[in-house]
Each structure stands twice: as C-alpha cells, then as structure tokens.
Amino acid sequence: MNKNKISAITVILILLGFATLYFNNGAVNQAPNISINTIDGERIALSSLKGRPALVTFWATDCPSCIKEIPHLKAIHADYAAKDVSIIAIAMKHDRLDHVIAMTESKKLPYKVALDPTGDAAKAFGDVRLTPTTFLIAPDSSIAMQKLGVFDEQKMRQRLDQLLDKS
C-alpha cells in the first residue's frame, strides 16, 4: 500500500473513533445509583429496584410523543405491576410541578411520577435532553434497552418477558 492510502485509512479510522465516542456519549450501560422524589413525596432509590425489571421514562407535559406513549405505559403497568415491574416517569426539569400534577391526575397515571427539578437524573442517565426517552433496566441494574421516541409496546413486552424469565 502506498503512503497516501495508509494516511487516508488512518484518518478514516480516527474519525470513526471520534464518531463512536460522540454518538455513544449519551449511552449508559448501568442504571445510575440515584434517588428521585415522586410527586407524592416518596423518595425512590433506583438501587432499590435491583432484582427486578423496571422502566424509567423521561417525559414532559408539553411533549406530544410523551402523551402518545401514556396508554402504552398504563397498559404495561396494568399487566406487569403484579409481576413486580416498576415504572417511573421522570418529568424533565423545565416541567412545572402544577403541570405534572395536573397531567398525572387528568390521565390517571397509575405508576410513579417523579420530578427532576435540577436535571441531575437526566444527567445521570447520559444527559437525556429529548423526550420521551425510555430505559428498560434489567434485574442486575444493567440497561437492557434505551429508546428515544415512543417505544413499541409489543417489543417492550417481549423484552420484559425475557427479563422476567431470566430472573
């Protein structure tokens, strides 16, 4: 190989390495060891969820896709709560408490709704900025799936069933 081809290949490999770092920057492999406060005043340590699957979704009351996703979350909650699967919806820091409470009441959300007034939870999950962003946490606290946008309910159920079969 001549020097020009070697140089070009080297540059491409370096750029691919930087692109991988850049696009993987928001990815997390383990659920962060954080605690969050629900709108009901309950403090939940994510470490307390270890040993069972959980869904953590970042949402906002002004997000149409988040509102579209609510029926999926409610249906999963109805079918999996008895199997000890937790769902926690974390409102983004820009969301006002009164808006979160109003939406929770109007949509009759049966799962835990938490606030992230400082944005620390979003940062801990890889600097979540877009909603909805959903994380499926495996019983060992690893991130089994991360989805930006509305998740596919059937695929989520399949993944939950797989995790429950293993635990």
C-alpha positions as CSV (number, residue, x, y, z in Angstrom):
1,M,0.0,0.0,0.0
2,N,1.2,3.5,-0.7
3,K,1.6,6.2,1.9
4,N,-1.5,8.1,0.7
5,K,-3.8,5.1,1.2
6,I,-2.3,4.4,4.6
7,S,-2.8,8.0,5.6
8,A,-6.4,8.0,4.3
9,I,-7.2,4.8,6.1
10,T,-5.7,6.2,9.3
11,V,-7.7,9.4,9.1
12,I,-10.9,7.4,8.5
13,L,-10.2,5.2,11.5
14,I,-9.6,8.2,13.7
15,L,-12.8,9.9,12.5
16,L,-14.7,6.7,13.1
17,G,-13.3,6.5,16.6
18,F,-14.3,10.1,17.4
19,A,-17.8,9.5,15.9
20,T,-18.2,6.5,18.1
21,L,-17.3,8.5,21.2
22,Y,-19.5,11.4,20.1
23,F,-22.6,9.3,19.3
24,N,-22.2,7.0,22.3
25,N,-21.7,9.9,24.7
26,G,-25.3,9.7,25.9
27,A,-25.3,5.9,26.3
28,V,-25.3,4.4,29.7
29,N,-24.7,0.7,30.5
30,Q,-25.9,0.6,34.1
31,A,-28.7,2.3,35.9
32,P,-27.2,5.2,37.9
33,N,-27.2,5.0,41.6
34,I,-29.5,7.9,42.2
35,S,-32.6,8.7,44.3
36,I,-35.6,10.7,43.0
37,N,-38.6,12.2,44.6
38,T,-42.1,11.4,43.4
39,I,-44.9,14.0,43.3
40,D,-46.4,12.1,46.2
41,G,-43.4,12.8,48.3
42,E,-41.9,9.3,48.1
43,R,-38.1,9.0,47.7
44,I,-37.1,6.2,45.4
45,A,-33.5,4.9,45.2
46,L,-33.0,3.2,41.9
47,S,-30.8,0.7,43.7
48,S,-34.0,-0.5,45.5
49,L,-35.3,-1.8,42.1
50,K,-32.4,-4.2,41.8
51,G,-33.5,-7.8,41.4
52,R,-36.5,-7.0,39.1
53,P,-37.0,-5.2,35.8
54,A,-38.0,-1.6,35.7
55,L,-38.9,1.1,33.2
56,V,-37.7,4.6,33.6
57,T,-39.0,7.1,31.2
58,F,-38.1,10.8,30.9
59,W,-41.1,12.8,29.7
60,A,-42.6,16.3,29.6
61,T,-46.2,17.5,29.8
62,D,-45.7,19.6,26.6
63,C,-44.4,16.6,24.6
64,P,-47.0,15.2,22.2
65,S,-45.0,11.9,21.8
66,C,-44.9,11.5,25.6
67,I,-48.7,11.9,25.8
68,K,-49.0,9.3,22.9
69,E,-46.9,6.9,25.0
70,I,-49.0,7.1,28.1
71,P,-51.5,4.4,27.1
72,H,-48.6,2.0,26.4
73,L,-47.2,2.7,29.9
74,K,-50.6,2.3,31.5
75,A,-51.2,-1.0,29.8
76,I,-47.8,-2.3,30.7
77,H,-48.3,-1.2,34.3
78,A,-51.7,-3.0,34.4
79,D,-50.2,-6.2,33.2
80,Y,-46.8,-6.2,34.9
81,A,-47.2,-4.5,38.3
82,A,-48.3,-7.8,39.8
83,K,-45.0,-9.2,38.4
84,D,-43.1,-6.6,40.4
85,V,-42.1,-4.5,37.4
86,S,-41.8,-0.8,38.4
87,I,-42.5,2.1,36.1
88,I,-41.2,5.5,36.9
89,A,-41.9,8.5,34.8
90,I,-39.5,11.3,35.4
91,A,-40.6,14.8,34.4
92,M,-37.9,17.0,32.8
93,K,-36.5,19.9,34.8
94,H,-38.4,22.5,32.7
95,D,-41.7,21.0,33.6
96,R,-43.7,22.8,36.3
97,L,-44.9,20.8,39.3
98,D,-48.5,22.0,38.8
99,H,-48.4,20.9,35.2
100,V,-47.0,17.5,36.1
101,I,-49.7,17.0,38.8
102,A,-52.5,18.1,36.5
103,M,-51.4,15.7,33.8
104,T,-51.0,12.9,36.3
105,E,-54.5,13.4,37.5
106,S,-56.1,14.1,34.1
107,K,-54.5,11.0,32.5
108,K,-55.0,8.9,35.7
109,L,-51.4,7.7,35.7
110,P,-51.1,4.6,37.9
111,Y,-47.4,4.4,38.0
112,K,-44.8,6.5,39.9
113,V,-44.3,10.0,38.6
114,A,-41.1,11.8,39.7
115,L,-39.6,15.3,39.3
116,D,-36.1,16.2,38.2
117,P,-36.0,19.9,39.1
118,T,-32.2,20.1,38.9
119,G,-31.8,17.9,35.9
120,D,-29.5,15.6,37.8
121,A,-31.5,12.5,37.0
122,A,-31.4,13.3,33.3
123,K,-27.6,13.9,33.5
124,A,-27.1,10.6,35.4
125,F,-28.9,8.7,32.6
126,G,-26.4,10.0,30.0
127,D,-27.6,13.6,29.7
128,V,-31.2,13.0,28.5
129,R,-32.4,16.0,26.6
130,L,-35.1,14.7,24.4
131,T,-38.4,13.2,25.4
132,P,-39.7,10.6,25.6
133,T,-36.5,8.7,26.4
134,T,-37.2,5.3,28.0
135,F,-34.8,2.9,29.7
136,L,-35.5,-0.7,30.4
137,I,-33.5,-1.7,33.4
138,A,-32.7,-5.4,33.9
139,P,-32.8,-7.1,37.3
140,D,-28.9,-6.7,37.5
141,S,-29.3,-2.9,37.0
142,S,-27.9,-3.0,33.5
143,I,-29.6,-1.1,30.8
144,A,-31.3,-3.7,28.7
145,M,-32.8,-1.2,26.3
146,Q,-32.7,2.6,25.7
147,K,-35.3,4.1,23.3
148,L,-35.6,7.7,22.2
149,G,-39.1,8.4,21.0
150,V,-42.3,6.4,21.5
151,F,-41.4,2.8,22.2
152,D,-43.1,-0.2,20.5
153,E,-45.4,-1.7,23.2
154,Q,-45.2,-5.2,21.8
155,K,-41.4,-5.2,21.7
156,M,-41.2,-3.8,25.2
157,R,-43.5,-6.6,26.5
158,Q,-41.3,-9.2,24.8
159,R,-38.2,-7.7,26.4
160,L,-39.9,-7.6,29.8
161,D,-41.0,-11.2,29.4
162,Q,-37.4,-12.2,28.6
163,L,-36.1,-10.4,31.6
164,L,-38.7,-11.9,33.9
165,D,-38.0,-15.4,32.6
166,K,-34.3,-15.0,33.5
167,S,-34.9,-13.6,37.0
